[in-house]
């Protein structure tokens, strides 16, 4: 009951989203379901509205008209438009828990956050300097991420997989991100994060 009440308060505090629904075409103009605004968004058509019928499904659509298209150039354009729409999403900058003198950044994502935080805390309690950051958005990545990664001589990225994000960050930012991967069906532990950090500190 307390959780439900808290959730209701959060929902009530959220700002409303203005919906600019498409209007019924007039003056002989056809509905263009794939015409986009400056944000790359298409018009919202309420199902059943006269004159706003368009096709939905997994087949590629013609830009602007929404007709099914098998044209390779159109497919390339639509793919680029979708990628640009995602890239244009504004996400917060990554925040760094920095210590003056730290030359190693430990960065994580997902459920590794607790183990990384605890591992970093252990290292700091031992008198060593280390910085920590956690990614909450992966696509798009935070705009300041490249600057953050390049601010440290060494970057360690613990992951509970085969190092997918490590490879993405190395390719995207040309930074020598060091992966620490575990694919053992168990969570990462603070002690092993601490050990991995200490092995990389001067």
C-alpha positions in Angstrom: 0.0 0.0 0.0 2.9 2.4 0.8 4.6 1.5 -2.4 1.4 2.1 -4.4 0.9 5.5 -2.8 4.5 6.5 -3.4 4.2 5.5 -7.1 1.0 7.5 -7.4 2.7 10.6 -6.0 5.6 10.2 -8.5 3.2 9.9 -11.4 1.3 13.0 -10.3 4.5 14.9 -10.2 5.5 14.1 -13.8 5.0 16.8 -16.3 2.3 16.1 -18.9 3.2 15.3 -22.5 1.4 17.4 -25.1 0.1 15.1 -27.9 -0.2 16.8 -31.3 -2.5 14.3 -33.0 -2.8 14.4 -36.8 -6.0 16.0 -38.1 -8.2 14.7 -40.8 -6.8 15.8 -44.2 -8.5 18.6 -46.0 -8.4 20.4 -49.4 -7.5 17.1 -51.1 -4.2 16.6 -49.3 -3.2 13.1 -48.5 -2.1 12.0 -45.0 1.7 11.6 -44.9 2.4 9.3 -41.9 6.2 9.4 -42.3 6.5 13.2 -42.6 8.8 14.2 -39.7 9.1 17.3 -37.6 12.4 19.0 -36.6 12.9 16.3 -33.8 12.4 13.4 -36.3 9.0 12.5 -34.9 6.1 11.4 -37.0 2.5 12.5 -36.6 0.3 10.5 -34.2 -2.8 9.2 -35.9 -5.6 7.9 -33.7 -6.7 4.6 -35.1 -10.0 4.8 -36.9 -9.8 8.5 -37.8 -11.1 9.1 -41.3 -8.4 9.8 -43.8 -5.5 8.8 -41.5 -5.2 5.2 -42.5 -1.7 3.9 -43.0 0.1 0.6 -43.1 1.9 -0.8 -40.1 4.2 -3.8 -39.9 7.8 -4.9 -40.3 8.2 -4.0 -44.0 10.2 -0.9 -44.9 8.1 2.2 -45.6 8.6 4.9 -48.2 9.8 8.1 -46.6 7.0 10.7 -46.0 4.2 8.7 -47.7 4.4 5.5 -45.6 3.8 3.2 -48.6 5.6 -0.1 -48.5 8.9 0.3 -50.3 11.6 -2.1 -51.6 13.9 0.6 -52.8 17.4 0.2 -51.5 18.1 3.9 -51.4 14.9 4.6 -49.4 15.9 1.8 -47.0 19.3 3.4 -46.4 17.6 6.8 -45.8 15.0 5.4 -43.4 17.7 3.5 -41.4 19.7 6.8 -41.1 16.6 8.7 -40.0 15.8 6.2 -37.3 19.4 6.2 -36.1 19.4 10.1 -36.0 16.2 10.0 -34.0 17.7 7.9 -31.3 21.0 9.9 -31.4 19.0 13.1 -30.8 17.6 11.9 -27.5 19.0 14.0 -24.7 20.4 12.0 -21.8 22.1 13.4 -18.7 25.9 13.6 -18.5 27.7 10.8 -16.7 28.6 11.9 -13.2 32.0 11.0 -11.8 32.7 10.2 -8.1 36.2 11.6 -8.4 39.1 11.8 -5.9 42.0 14.2 -6.5 45.0 12.3 -7.7 43.0 9.4 -9.0 44.6 7.9 -12.1 42.1 5.0 -12.6 38.4 5.3 -13.4 36.2 2.3 -12.7 33.1 2.6 -14.8 30.1 0.2 -14.9 26.6 -0.2 -16.1 23.5 -2.2 -15.0 23.6 -4.4 -12.0 27.3 -4.1 -11.4 26.8 -0.7 -9.7 26.7 -2.0 -6.1 29.7 -4.3 -6.4 31.7 -1.5 -8.1 30.7 1.1 -5.5 31.7 -1.3 -2.7 35.0 -2.3 -4.3 36.0 1.3 -4.8 35.1 2.1 -1.2 37.4 -0.7 0.0 40.2 0.6 -2.1 39.7 4.1 -0.8 39.6 2.8 2.8 43.0 1.3 2.1 44.3 4.8 1.3 44.4 4.5 -2.5 42.9 7.0 -5.0 40.3 5.8 -7.5 37.4 7.4 -9.4 34.0 5.8 -10.1 31.2 6.3 -12.6 28.1 4.4 -13.7 26.3 4.5 -17.0 22.5 4.6 -16.9 22.1 5.3 -20.7 23.8 3.2 -23.4 22.1 4.4 -26.6 22.7 7.2 -27.0 25.7 7.4 -24.6 26.1 10.5 -22.5 27.6 13.5 -24.5 30.5 14.0 -22.0 31.5 10.3 -21.8 34.5 10.6 -24.2 35.9 13.6 -22.2 35.4 11.6 -18.9 37.2 8.5 -20.3 40.1 10.5 -21.6 40.6 12.3 -18.3 42.1 9.2 -16.7 45.3 7.3 -17.7 43.5 4.0 -17.1 39.9 2.9 -17.3 38.5 -0.3 -15.9 35.1 -1.7 -17.0 33.7 -4.7 -15.0 31.0 -6.5 -16.9 28.9 -9.7 -16.4 29.3 -10.7 -20.0 32.0 -11.1 -22.6 33.0 -7.5 -22.6 30.5 -6.0 -25.1 30.4 -2.5 -23.7 34.2 -2.5 -23.4 34.5 -3.1 -27.1 31.9 -0.4 -27.9 33.7 2.2 -25.8 37.1 1.3 -27.2 35.8 1.7 -30.8 33.7 4.8 -30.2 36.2 6.8 -28.2 39.6 5.2 -29.1 40.4 4.9 -25.4 42.2 1.8 -24.0 39.3 0.7 -21.8 40.3 -2.4 -19.9 37.6 -5.0 -19.5 37.0 -7.3 -16.5 34.5 -9.8 -17.7 32.7 -12.6 -15.9 30.2 -15.0 -17.5 29.7 -17.4 -14.7 26.0 -17.0 -13.9 26.7 -15.2 -10.7 27.0 -11.5 -9.7 30.2 -9.6 -9.4 31.6 -9.3 -5.9 33.2 -6.3 -4.2 36.3 -8.3 -3.2 37.1 -9.2 -6.9 36.5 -5.6 -8.0 38.8 -4.4 -5.3 41.5 -6.9 -6.4 41.1 -5.9 -10.1 41.5 -2.2 -9.1 44.6 -2.8 -6.9 46.3 -4.8 -9.7 46.0 -1.7 -11.9 47.1 0.9 -9.5 50.7 2.1 -9.4 
